[in-house]
Amino acid sequence: MRASFFYEFTGSKSPKSKWKFTKVGEPWFCFAGLWRPMPEGDAAFTLLTVDPSEDVAPIHDRQMVVLNRSEWSGWLEQTGNEPDLLRPLPTGSLAVEQVR
């Protein structure tokens, strides 16, 4: 799945605080996910999560797997290194902005 950003929310009462995450130096990025076709013609999918990076940990207890551009083909072509890709990004890879 391709995205330009993702959100996480904090707080226990509405409206919760809203945090926007973007990938530093990249206009968009891809998440690691799994999908399968459904009999109705649609597809079912899920985005994979891992323990949070230091960028995400103050906001949430997990994060979606964000793939670096050099990893996209390895994930899509299932070259055997998929488990190595299921990890948080290095510290400083995500910019964090409170939007609410």
Summary of the structure (lengths in Angstrom):
residues: 100
radius of gyration: 14.8
end to end distance: 25.2
largest distance: 44.4
contacts: 228
relative contact order: 0.26
helix: 13%
strand: 38%
